[in-house]
């Protein structure tokens, strides 16, 4: 119970990796706020957690809409009196079609950046004032190891996730004096229940070949480092990026 009585918001937690984060933090004693644009999925995950006699609730949020993120933060503060943890996980990825740069429209570029990068900015903007008042907070921004691979045909996605790293470092400088840490995680290819038409079985095998650890990455492979960064064990770590990809890339 490393996170007993902590109030934790996890965006995009209605499915996939976010669902795993929510379940793991709840098992560590946190009251998890499953925040998702799809309220039905958010309620489903919250109910799954409550069936385990753990604490969870669901809230609808559009991370790309400033008023929606403000309303989320206000509602949670009013109900629980605090916000201890923010995990910025919501992102557009599985629905992206692989395209060359010149085939991507300005509108498509904007839609990816609005969720994947602007969404993190807006959620932090809404939550940080509450964390400042309580002089405590843990913020974890989910980026992607695709940044290091320079993966082609996803240039808007890669650009958005690279921006997350810069945002993390800058924000950590701004709010460290308030006992708020800000770190990021770069997961490797992680396979969930969400279908991904852009990843074939052949591609999976090729990606696996370049990993040091020879197994397909699952959401549970990421939850340990997330929990660590939420705890007091990581209270002196901020502005850092933790790469979790089974050794697909080696960061010095």
N, C-alpha and C positions, 0 to 999 in steps of 0.2 A: 504493500500500500504506500508506494513512494509519493503519490500525489493526493493523499487523503484530504478531502474537503476543498480541493482546488476547483475553480470554475474554468473550464476550457472550451473555447470556441474552435471548431474545426470546420472550415469551409469546404464545400464539395464533398461532404462526408456521407452523402446518400448512396454512394456506390464505390466500388474500386478500392484504391489505396486509402482514401479518406475514411471509408467504412472500417478498415482495419485499424487505423489510428484511433478512431472513436472507441472501438471495442477494447483496444489495449489500454488506453488512458483510463477508461472506466474500470478496468480490472485493477488498475493501480490506485483506485480510490477517488478519481476525479468525478465531478459532475460534468458530464459531457454535453455540450450544445451541438447537436447535429445540424449544421447550417447548410442549406442547399437551395438552389433555384426550384428544384422539383420537390414540392412539399410532401407528396405521397411517399417518395423514396426516403426522405428525411424521417418521416414518422415511422416507416418500416424499420429503419436502422435503430432509431431510438427505442422502439418496442422490443427489438431483438436484445438490446442491452438490458432493458428493464426486466425481461424474462429471466435474466441471469441474476436477478436481485441486485443489480447495479444501477447507478444513477445516470439518467439521460433525459434530454428533452429535445424537441425539434423546433426549428425556426426557419422560415423562408427568407432567403436573401438573394438579391441580384448584386453580386460583387462589383459589377461594372456601373452600378447606379449609386451615386453618392448618397441620396436621401435614403435609399434602402439600407445601406451600411450604417448610416447614422441611427436609423430606427432600430436596427438590430442591436447595436451597442446600448442604446438607451433602455430598450426593453429588458435586456439581460442584466444591466446594472440595477434597474428598478426591482427586478424579481429576486436577484441573488446578492445585491449589494457590492459586487466586485466582479472583475474579470482578471484572472491570474495568467491565463495562457491563451495565445492566439496562434493557431496553425493555419497559415495561408496555403491551402492545398487546391482550391478550386482552379480549374484550368480547362482550356479547350485543347484536346489532343486527339482522342480516339476518332472523332468525326472529321478530322482534317484529311483532305485528299492530297496525295503526293503530287506536287507540281513544281515545275521550274519557276525561278523567280519571275520571269517575264510573263508567266501565265497567271500570276496571283494579282487579283484586282485590289485597288486601294481599299475598297470596302471590306474585302476578306482580311487584308492586313490589319485594318482597324479592329475588326471583331475579335481577332486573336489577341492583339495587344491590349484591348479594352478589358478582357477578362484576366489574361495571364500576368500582366504587369500593372496596368492601372487598377485592377481589382485589388491587388496587394496594397498599393498606395492608399486606396480608399478605405479598406478595412483597418489598416494601421492608423490612418487619420482619425477614424471614428473611435478606435479603442484606446489609443495611446493617452489621450487626456485622462481617461479613467485610471489607467495604470500609473500615470504621474501622480494623481491624487493619493493613491494608496502606496506610492513609493515602492512599487514592485511590479514585475511583469516578465513574462517569457514569450518571445515572438520567434516563430520558426517559419521560414519561407521555403516552400518547396520549388526548387529549380529543376534541372535535369542534366544528366551526364552527356546528353546530346550536345551541350555547349562545348565540351572538350573534343568531341568527335567531329565537330563541324559538319554534322550530318546534312547531306544535300536533300533537296526537294521538300524540306520543312523550314525554309529560311525564316518565315514569320514566327514559327514556333521557337526555333533556336534563338532568334533575336530577342524574343520576349523573355526567354529563360535566362539569357545572358544579362539582360537588364535587371532581373531579380537579384543577381549577385552584386551588382553595383549599388542597387537600392539598399540591400542588406548592410553593406559596409558603411554607407553614408548615414543611415538611420542609427546604426549602433553608436556612432560618434555623437549624434544629436541627443540621445536620450539615456546614455550610460549613467549619467549622474543621478538619475532617478531609480537606480537599481533595476533597470530594465535591460535584459539581454536580447540581442537580435542575431540570429544565426540562420544559415541556409543549409539545405540538403540537396545533393545532386544524385537522384536515383538513376540507376541503369535501367535498361528495359525490364519492366515489371509486368508480369502477366496476371490479369484479374479476370473476373467474370464478364468484363466489358469486351464485346467483340471488336477486333481491330482488323479491318480488311487490308490495311496497308502492310501487315506483317505476315508473311507466308511461313510455312513450316521450314522451307529452305533458308529463309532469312534468319529464323530462330536458331537454326543449327550453325549458321555462319557466325552469328553474334556470340554464340556459346563457345565457339572455337577460340575466340580472342579473350575470353575470361580466364582468370587464374583459377577460380572456383568453378568447377564444371557442373553447375546445375542452373536451371532456369530460375531467375529471381522472382520471388513471391512477395506480396505485401508484408508478410510477417518478417521478412528480412530487413525491413526499414523501421519497424516500430520500436526496436530497442534503442536506436540512437535518438529517436524522437523523445522517448521517455526520459532518457539521460539528459537531454538538453532542457527538459522541463523541470528537472529537479535541482535541489540546492547543490548537488555534486558538480553542476555546471555553472555555478553562480559567478565564476570569474572568467568565463568563456563568452566572448561576444565578437561580432563582426567576422565570424569564421564560416567557412564552407566545409561540410562533411560529405565526402564522396562515398556513396554506397552502391557499388556496381559489380561486386564480385571480382574486382581486379581487371575489369575491362579496360580501364585507363589507369595509369599509375601517376599520381600527382606528387611531385617533390616539393 
